[in-house]
Amino acid sequence: MNQADIEQRLRGDAEVQLMLAAVERIDLPDWWICAGVLRSKVWGIDQNAQSDIDIVYFDPSDSSEATEKRHERQLCKWLDLPWSVKNQARMHLVNELPPYASAQDAISQFPETVTAIGVTRRPDFELYLPYGASDFTHRIIRPTPPFQIGTSRHSIFQRRVIEKGWQDDVSLHIYP
């Protein structure tokens, strides 16, 4: 599986297309559907009912959490899904990191390479894979550079592996 295969799979997924259409209606700046929902779609795994649909955007002019919650409520009116909308112009504070330059910058700093994935429709379908397709192809869970061994954030990566039960999934390869 290469980047073109991943793009084709996500483009052809009716639910992804419905989600993209809903988020597009809100007209957020620099928005992306990202993370686990896309990883699950690429791997052909049913989305856990408790998993959320991560939407990131970048708007330094309004970094209030109340605005994010308003966007979530609006999305729920259109599509009854567990939306999680986060403005990356403020999330660096929550994550105790230097400010992000864009939503793509934030995605590239997610904990795992196979979580660092995003799709948008600005103006057409666009796939963002800052670490390429190889880890998706080989079902590899590995930390992104900010979460690698020797960093202060590596324990977050290790905790996520345990919380998500990835160490028990024999189809996955986990790299420290």
Number of C-alpha atoms within 10 A of each C-alpha: 12 13 16 11 13 21 17 13 16 20 16 11 13 10 12 18 15 13 19 19 14 17 23 17 11 12 10 16 16 17 28 28 24 22 24 20 21 25 21 15 17 20 13 10 11 9 15 10 8 8 13 16 19 18 27 28 21 25 19 14 7 13 16 14 14 10 14 19 15 12 20 19 17 17 21 14 11 14 14 10 16 16 20 18 25 24 26 27 22 18 19 14 12 8 10 8 12 9 15 19 12 19 23 23 15 21 24 22 20 19 24 25 25 28 25 26 26 26 23 22 17 13 7 8 13 14 21 18 20 17 16 15 19 14 18 21 16 12 16 17 22 21 25 21 16 18 21 20 15 9 10 10 16 18 14 13 22 18 11 13 18 11 10 10 10 15 14 10 10 8 11 14 15 16 9 13
